[in-house]
Amino acid sequence: MRYIVIGAGAVGGAVGGRLAQAGHEVVLVARGAHHRALRERGLRLRVPEGDLTYRLPAVDRPEALGELRPEDVLVLAVKTQDTETALQAWAPAPVAGGGTAAERLPLVCAQNGVESQRRALRRFRRVYGVCVWLPATFVEPGVVSAAGTPLTGVLHLGRHPHGTDDTARLIAADLETARFEAPVVPDVARWQYAKLLGNLANALEAVAGPADGEEARALYARVRAEGEAVLDAAGIAYASPEEQRAARGDKVRLVPPAGAPRGGGSSWQSLARGTGTIEADHLNGEIALLGRLHGVPTPLNDLLQRLANTFAREGREAGSMPMAQLLSLADRACAPDR
């Protein structure tokens, strides 16, 4: 199988680079300066064992590849807010022998949140979800850092909305040759919703910095409690923290490569890069949506969603809001008269 990684940033670059290292055929899809750097200098992957460079085919649109192959696998690794644009571009791409990518090829959503595969299923007949546990950072155009060792990441994989098949098992087998553990599970959404609860801290980190102090941890606990209450009200199952720890163990220890210290999470990175967009609508906003559908108040997730979007829209510095100010806003958001 050939892997076409749509969105070769932090996660996509790490997955694509490791697959290429293991001898698999990989095409990287990127835009702008990152696309130019990949074409001119290749992908430089900074990992604990050193810097690795791969000269892989790099394109910015499906037309640059010509007809796709029947054995191609599309790996969607863009941020969720860019999913619709990617789906519009790749769904109608022609496949050799007839038909389109949406009709004939598997699409693997390696992204945060749960929204992308729902959107993908409107177009693609075969959609796979991935619960992405992969610490990676976009360093600069053409350069990606992946700090995990001895494994680069743990990627639970399954059909969306549920089930498994031979394609999932073949993809998992390839990933497991490339320094990933890839359990094939029939209930991948249960793992993704568990990851979503953890990702509710992304906006907190992006707005006010790492949630490693006592006050920040306490605030995140309140944010997560809202999320759990919403999922429980909606009847949505999610893996427990204990089950997640048992699955991951110490398989992915963080050892930031020299010259590429790990920055913040994906939302923090969006602000640091000045992309102008952020994924909060599909993380905290997913909890807000479910809360409104099921009558559960979510004032803290509403607040973080709004603040993260404001930071992205106005180009504010990542982590620049004092924690005391954020706590004050959180208390006001939860006041009875609100």
Secondary structure, 3 states (H helix, E strand, C coil): CEEEEECCCHHHHHHHHHHHHCCCEEEEECCHHHHHHHHHHCEEEEECCEEEEECCCEECCHHHHCCECCCEEEEECCCHHHHHHHHHHHCCCEECCCCEHHHHCEEEECCCCCHHHHHHCCCCCEEEEEEEECCEEEEECCEEEECEEECCEEEEEEECCCCCCHHHHHHHHHHHCCCEECCECCCHHHHHHHHHHHHCHHHHHHHHCCCCCHHHHHHHHHHHHHHHHHHHHHCCCCCCHHHHHHHHCCCEEECCCCCCCCCCCHHHHHHHHCCCCCHHHHCHHHHHHHHHHHCCCCHHHHHHHHHHHHHHHHCCCCCCCCHHHHHHHHHHHCCCCC
